[in-house]
């Protein structure tokens, strides 16, 4: 896609970056980390909105923005930034590629200032379509072959449900504030009768389901009938 005279190849769903920038328009400007940044489309869009953007990725030579600093970093390692460095951080289509989301979220929490905001997106492994796929296939999505590029598997090696992702964020001192999707997934609408049964089950389970399984979130319309990717914001509270 051509943006401001630049060609950005993106591996994430096209709608995600536009949705995130729209979400950020009313936020106070500040220092923001885009990690993994890829070719740098989100970095460029946030830069044009007035944010002070720093980018990072395990491969830096594909980054297209000479105006923006780019650092080599590994989501599975220690980030190359000091504690309390950023007001905002973005991990777009990153959590599914890491070996340990607990470690990754702890690092994002470390580099965020108190009350800093982390925005992540990752495949929605908890929508109704994914749940049915898991029943019939025994796995949430196709198994991808190992690739030795950069000594990494470039596929989705982590497939957390919403509840497990929420738990990892909480352990890192990050509290979820908003949940949305990149778009409405219309081909799921025929599954609405099954979703209604799950909504009813959630209501029946009441407070026990809410506190023990977070059913009010895992089985919310935003998650259960959400699109291909969830977009989540989480605030650093400790």
Order of alpha helices (4+ residues) and beta strands (2+ residues): beta-beta-alpha-beta-alpha-beta-beta-beta-alpha-beta-alpha-alpha-beta-alpha-alpha-alpha-beta
